[in-house]
């Protein structure tokens, strides 16, 4: 029996399950009502105006962007270096090192948050954007390692050996051969690192201060502390900022693949 039709049906159902909530949230963000109402009885941009003009919301957006970009830089650099190091290890050592690097995916975020909060409290890093970025780097690093490792495994090792045999030093081989070939994996890891940081709420809740609230924490507060319909506009913004880089990476990858086949 051909399983492809069932796979397509399951894929469509999963896609609908993940996307249908946005079909409710996005229209609500344009509602003219002062409370949550679907379908909207009127249309207005008031919640987007509040999102970008209210100090608490605009500061939260700016904090999230700063933390996300810093996390992306740190996680991409460290994750790429770790993936290159893993490629040089033996099979047994590689397995142990990979398990250690990927452990943040397995460990619940609440446990990571407790440990990080305890350590950062002694280092005076709680309540700082740099401290939040460091903690986000720990949970974003595995995604970079996975993306870059997958790319490195598809590379032809003879190209690096050829560069070395022709007199190129390790730095030149990395800059002219390894990095260009691994660049799609590096960029994919960077996108995943930014999304992981921008969407993280548990660790940010532990490390927050009144001046370092991130957008997910502000959204959490707007639901638990007060009923603020601005969260619908913030949710729509997060959908765009999280989905946009993924869709852009998919389009670029598809065009590169098409150009490579031609």
Legacy VTK file of the C-alpha trace (Angstrom):
# vtk DataFile Version 3.0
C-alpha trace
ASCII
DATASET POLYDATA
POINTS 262 float
0.000 0.000 0.000
1.320 3.384 -0.982
1.803 5.516 2.129
2.336 8.794 0.267
-1.339 9.926 0.240
-1.562 9.348 3.995
1.657 11.271 4.545
0.264 14.178 2.547
-2.986 14.128 4.538
-1.119 14.050 7.861
1.175 16.862 6.703
-1.804 19.014 5.744
-3.539 18.351 9.075
-0.395 19.210 11.045
0.064 22.356 8.963
-3.525 23.425 9.626
-3.137 22.699 13.350
-0.094 24.980 13.474
-1.372 27.794 11.241
-5.092 28.073 11.999
-4.522 29.912 15.349
-2.784 32.705 13.427
-5.936 33.095 11.336
-7.664 34.109 14.575
-4.910 36.192 16.160
-4.047 38.317 13.133
-7.630 39.564 12.471
-8.019 40.304 16.204
-4.956 42.549 16.050
-6.868 44.847 13.676
-9.991 44.953 15.864
-11.476 48.253 17.007
-12.847 46.624 20.178
-11.306 47.343 23.567
-11.375 43.643 24.467
-10.604 40.378 22.699
-13.323 39.775 20.123
-13.490 37.443 17.138
-14.591 38.096 14.530
-13.875 41.829 14.869
-16.897 44.127 14.714
-14.753 46.967 13.399
-11.255 47.546 12.051
-8.521 49.725 13.498
-4.731 50.018 13.801
-4.942 51.156 17.412
-3.212 48.085 18.840
-0.307 48.354 16.421
-0.041 52.035 17.274
0.087 51.161 20.956
2.584 48.365 20.277
5.101 50.731 18.679
4.409 53.888 20.686
3.891 52.558 24.211
7.238 52.690 26.093
6.735 49.282 27.708
6.016 47.509 24.425
8.531 49.346 22.245
11.278 48.810 24.819
10.434 45.103 24.989
10.686 44.814 21.189
14.041 46.617 21.169
15.353 44.420 23.995
14.297 41.244 22.168
15.980 42.372 18.957
19.212 43.239 20.788
19.260 39.937 22.677
18.349 37.992 19.535
21.100 39.536 17.430
23.730 39.093 20.153
22.615 35.501 20.701
22.795 34.859 16.961
26.360 36.189 16.813
27.555 34.182 19.827
25.712 30.957 19.016
26.701 30.995 15.333
30.365 31.603 16.101
30.602 29.038 18.901
28.358 26.492 17.169
30.329 26.651 13.916
33.606 26.234 15.796
32.128 23.314 17.749
30.888 21.611 14.572
34.328 21.944 12.978
35.893 20.503 16.127
33.463 17.567 16.140
34.425 16.721 12.562
38.041 16.240 13.665
37.271 13.869 16.560
37.126 10.096 16.540
33.759 8.383 16.460
33.620 7.644 20.205
34.791 11.083 21.326
32.501 12.691 18.754
29.501 10.869 20.173
30.245 12.008 23.725
30.935 15.600 22.683
27.819 15.727 20.504
25.663 14.460 23.356
27.060 17.164 25.630
26.536 19.951 23.085
22.981 18.855 22.294
21.943 18.349 25.925
20.155 21.763 26.171
17.563 20.393 23.731
16.810 17.483 26.070
16.961 19.275 29.435
13.750 21.213 30.282
14.167 24.976 30.023
12.923 25.441 33.584
15.898 23.464 34.911
18.308 25.413 32.726
16.721 28.640 33.953
17.170 27.661 37.610
20.844 26.747 37.139
21.582 29.839 35.051
19.814 32.115 37.521
21.826 30.675 40.429
25.132 31.092 38.565
24.364 34.521 37.101
23.242 35.812 40.487
26.806 35.358 41.760
28.246 36.939 38.618
25.859 39.942 38.710
24.546 39.061 35.243
20.879 38.831 36.198
18.800 41.719 34.938
21.200 42.458 32.052
20.666 42.001 28.333
24.116 40.438 28.027
23.245 37.863 30.683
19.985 36.992 28.923
21.863 36.675 25.618
24.414 34.336 27.197
21.652 32.115 28.568
19.868 32.119 25.205
23.138 31.169 23.529
23.245 27.974 25.593
19.885 26.797 24.249
20.461 28.097 20.696
23.905 26.519 20.311
22.642 22.964 19.590
20.630 24.140 16.579
23.717 25.746 15.043
25.785 22.616 15.731
23.168 20.406 14.066
22.840 22.645 10.987
26.584 23.093 10.430
27.406 19.430 11.174
24.843 18.273 8.633
26.427 20.535 6.027
29.968 19.414 6.860
28.995 15.755 6.538
27.901 16.408 2.954
31.200 18.028 2.009
33.914 16.331 -0.019
36.907 15.986 2.335
39.267 15.706 -0.638
38.775 19.413 -1.364
40.369 20.376 1.956
43.167 17.872 1.436
43.776 19.279 -2.040
44.044 22.793 -0.648
46.523 21.658 2.003
48.605 19.744 -0.544
48.849 22.877 -2.684
50.444 24.796 0.191
47.453 26.563 1.740
47.580 26.999 5.519
44.749 25.920 7.846
43.318 29.449 7.950
43.348 29.777 4.163
41.716 26.350 3.750
38.991 27.354 6.199
38.414 30.764 4.636
38.491 29.738 0.969
37.159 26.169 1.039
35.482 25.077 4.273
33.539 28.242 5.117
32.057 28.844 1.633
30.907 25.224 1.437
29.508 25.251 4.990
27.924 28.705 4.630
24.341 27.452 3.977
24.495 25.454 7.212
25.949 28.418 9.084
23.190 30.730 7.837
20.504 28.169 8.676
21.942 27.835 12.173
21.990 31.615 12.564
18.305 31.849 11.613
17.391 29.103 14.085
19.465 30.767 16.814
17.668 34.090 16.338
14.240 32.439 16.365
15.102 30.414 19.481
16.206 33.540 21.325
13.370 35.765 20.149
10.749 33.214 21.197
12.269 32.227 24.576
10.221 33.172 27.650
11.102 30.828 30.551
14.770 31.776 30.937
13.979 35.434 30.258
11.426 35.393 33.089
14.113 34.294 35.544
16.727 36.813 34.384
14.469 39.812 33.762
14.530 43.197 35.405
12.160 46.162 34.945
14.463 47.542 32.224
15.280 44.272 30.430
11.852 42.857 29.669
11.816 40.990 26.363
8.775 40.835 24.101
7.713 37.281 25.149
7.959 38.285 28.828
5.914 41.429 28.188
3.322 39.294 26.404
3.275 36.868 29.323
2.734 39.746 31.732
-0.035 41.232 29.592
-1.958 37.962 29.854
-1.336 37.120 33.517
-1.287 40.603 35.069
-3.706 42.529 32.861
-6.001 41.980 29.899
-4.309 43.983 27.158
-5.461 43.389 23.563
-2.099 44.766 22.410
-0.878 41.198 22.777
-2.749 40.298 19.591
-0.660 42.824 17.646
2.501 41.607 19.414
1.624 38.003 18.524
1.140 38.939 14.888
4.494 40.710 14.917
6.170 37.621 16.372
4.597 35.434 13.684
6.132 37.676 11.032
9.555 37.941 12.690
9.763 34.205 13.340
8.274 32.971 10.061
9.937 35.585 7.856
13.568 34.393 8.238
12.515 30.737 7.782
10.572 31.477 4.598
13.405 33.656 3.291
15.932 30.867 3.933
13.649 28.380 2.148
13.311 30.646 -0.889
17.062 31.271 -1.084
17.780 27.553 -0.671
15.280 26.634 -3.390
16.755 29.177 -5.805
20.284 27.963 -5.096
19.226 24.367 -5.647
17.525 25.295 -8.916
20.580 27.240 -10.072
22.837 24.311 -9.131
20.745 21.860 -11.194
20.915 24.163 -14.189
LINES 1 263
262 0 1 2 3 4 5 6 7 8 9 10 11 12 13 14 15 16 17 18 19 20 21 22 23 24 25 26 27 28 29 30 31 32 33 34 35 36 37 38 39 40 41 42 43 44 45 46 47 48 49 50 51 52 53 54 55 56 57 58 59 60 61 62 63 64 65 66 67 68 69 70 71 72 73 74 75 76 77 78 79 80 81 82 83 84 85 86 87 88 89 90 91 92 93 94 95 96 97 98 99 100 101 102 103 104 105 106 107 108 109 110 111 112 113 114 115 116 117 118 119 120 121 122 123 124 125 126 127 128 129 130 131 132 133 134 135 136 137 138 139 140 141 142 143 144 145 146 147 148 149 150 151 152 153 154 155 156 157 158 159 160 161 162 163 164 165 166 167 168 169 170 171 172 173 174 175 176 177 178 179 180 181 182 183 184 185 186 187 188 189 190 191 192 193 194 195 196 197 198 199 200 201 202 203 204 205 206 207 208 209 210 211 212 213 214 215 216 217 218 219 220 221 222 223 224 225 226 227 228 229 230 231 232 233 234 235 236 237 238 239 240 241 242 243 244 245 246 247 248 249 250 251 252 253 254 255 256 257 258 259 260 261
